[in-house]
Amino acid sequence: MLKDQEKLHKQLAGPIDDSVRAVYLLLAHAKLPDCFDIRPYGHGYIERELRFELDERWYFSAVLNKSWVLWYFRRPALAGLEKDAAELLQIFPKAELTKNEEVKLRIREPETAYAVLGWVLQNG
C-alpha cells in the first residue's frame, strides 16, 4: 500500500521520460499483499526512491532516474524470502549483481515492471 501520495507527486516533478514516469507510477501503485508498504523516500543524492517494506524490513527499492527506474532486490529480501541472487540473474538476464550482493535491474518499459511485480507476488 502506498504511504505518501503527495511525496510521490513531488518525486515525479521535473524532466522524466513518459515511459519511465508510467513505470514508476505502476510500481508505486502495485497491488501487492497488504503486508507490503510502498514508501516514497529520499536521502542524500537519491531523492526519488520507492521503498518496498515487508514487516518493517526494506526488501526492494525503485530509484527514479530520467531514463529508467533502477530496481533493487535487496539482501534482506533475498535472505527473508530464501532466494539466491543467481536465480534472479537467470530470471532477469539484464540484471546485475552489485558489490553488496544485491541484484539491480534497469526498468525502462512496463513489461519489465510487470515481470518484477509478478516475481514479487509469487515469492513475497
C-alpha positions as CSV (number, residue, x, y, z in Angstrom):
1,M,0.0,0.0,0.0
2,L,1.3,3.4,-1.0
3,K,2.1,5.5,2.1
4,D,2.6,9.1,0.8
5,Q,0.8,10.2,-2.4
6,E,1.9,13.8,-2.0
7,K,5.6,12.9,-1.8
8,L,5.2,10.6,-4.9
9,H,3.8,13.6,-6.9
10,K,6.8,15.7,-5.8
11,Q,9.2,13.0,-6.9
12,L,7.6,12.9,-10.4
13,A,8.1,16.7,-10.9
14,G,10.8,17.6,-13.4
15,P,12.0,16.1,-16.6
16,I,11.4,12.4,-16.9
17,D,10.6,10.2,-19.9
18,D,6.9,9.5,-20.2
19,S,7.5,5.7,-20.3
20,V,9.7,6.0,-17.1
21,R,7.0,8.0,-15.4
22,A,4.5,5.3,-16.2
23,V,6.8,2.6,-14.9
24,Y,7.4,4.5,-11.6
25,L,3.6,5.0,-11.2
26,L,3.0,1.3,-11.9
27,L,5.4,0.3,-9.2
28,A,4.1,2.9,-6.7
29,H,0.5,1.7,-7.1
30,A,1.3,-2.0,-7.4
31,K,-1.3,-4.3,-5.9
32,L,0.8,-6.3,-3.5
33,P,-0.2,-8.2,-0.4
34,D,-1.4,-5.9,2.4
35,C,1.7,-6.7,4.4
36,F,3.8,-4.7,1.9
37,D,4.2,-0.9,2.4
38,I,5.4,1.2,-0.5
39,R,7.0,4.3,0.8
40,P,8.3,7.2,-1.4
41,Y,11.7,8.2,0.1
42,G,14.7,10.4,-0.5
43,H,18.1,10.7,1.1
44,G,21.4,12.2,0.2
45,Y,21.9,12.1,-3.6
46,I,19.0,9.7,-4.1
47,E,16.0,12.0,-3.8
48,R,13.4,9.9,-5.8
49,E,13.1,6.4,-4.5
50,L,10.3,3.9,-3.6
51,R,11.0,1.6,-0.7
52,F,9.1,-1.7,-0.6
53,E,8.9,-2.8,3.0
54,L,7.7,-6.1,4.4
55,D,7.2,-6.3,8.2
56,E,9.2,-3.1,8.5
57,R,12.2,-4.6,6.6
58,W,13.3,-2.8,3.5
59,Y,13.1,-5.5,0.8
60,F,13.1,-3.8,-2.6
61,S,13.9,-0.3,-4.0
62,A,12.9,1.5,-7.1
63,V,15.1,4.6,-7.8
64,L,13.8,7.0,-10.4
65,N,16.2,8.4,-13.0
66,K,15.4,10.4,-16.1
67,S,15.6,7.4,-18.5
68,W,14.9,4.4,-16.3
69,V,13.9,3.1,-12.9
70,L,16.7,1.2,-11.1
71,W,15.1,-1.7,-9.2
72,Y,17.0,-3.5,-6.4
73,F,16.3,-6.9,-5.0
74,R,17.9,-6.1,-1.7
75,R,19.8,-8.6,0.6
76,P,17.0,-8.6,3.2
77,A,14.6,-9.8,0.6
78,L,16.9,-12.5,-0.7
79,A,17.5,-13.7,2.9
80,G,13.9,-13.3,4.1
81,L,12.5,-15.0,1.0
82,E,15.2,-17.6,0.9
83,K,16.2,-16.7,-2.6
84,D,19.5,-16.8,-4.4
85,A,20.9,-13.9,-6.4
86,A,22.0,-16.4,-9.1
87,E,18.4,-17.5,-9.6
88,L,17.3,-13.8,-10.1
89,L,20.1,-13.3,-12.6
90,Q,18.8,-16.2,-14.7
91,I,15.2,-15.0,-14.5
92,F,16.2,-11.4,-15.4
93,P,19.2,-11.8,-17.7
94,K,19.7,-8.0,-18.0
95,A,20.1,-7.7,-14.2
96,E,23.5,-7.3,-12.5
97,L,24.9,-8.2,-9.1
98,T,26.1,-5.3,-7.1
99,K,29.2,-5.2,-4.8
100,N,26.7,-5.5,-1.9
101,E,25.4,-8.8,-3.4
102,E,22.1,-7.3,-4.3
103,V,20.5,-7.6,-7.7
104,K,19.8,-4.5,-9.7
105,L,17.8,-4.2,-12.9
106,R,17.1,-1.1,-15.1
107,I,13.4,-0.9,-15.9
108,R,12.6,1.2,-19.0
109,E,9.3,-0.3,-20.0
110,P,6.1,-1.6,-18.3
111,E,6.6,-5.2,-19.4
112,T,9.7,-5.5,-17.2
113,A,8.0,-3.8,-14.3
114,Y,5.1,-6.3,-14.6
115,A,7.7,-9.2,-14.6
116,V,9.3,-7.8,-11.5
117,L,6.0,-7.4,-9.7
118,G,4.9,-10.8,-10.8
119,W,8.1,-12.3,-9.2
120,V,7.3,-10.3,-6.0
121,L,3.7,-11.6,-5.9
122,Q,4.8,-15.2,-6.5
123,N,7.7,-15.1,-4.0
124,G,6.7,-12.5,-1.4
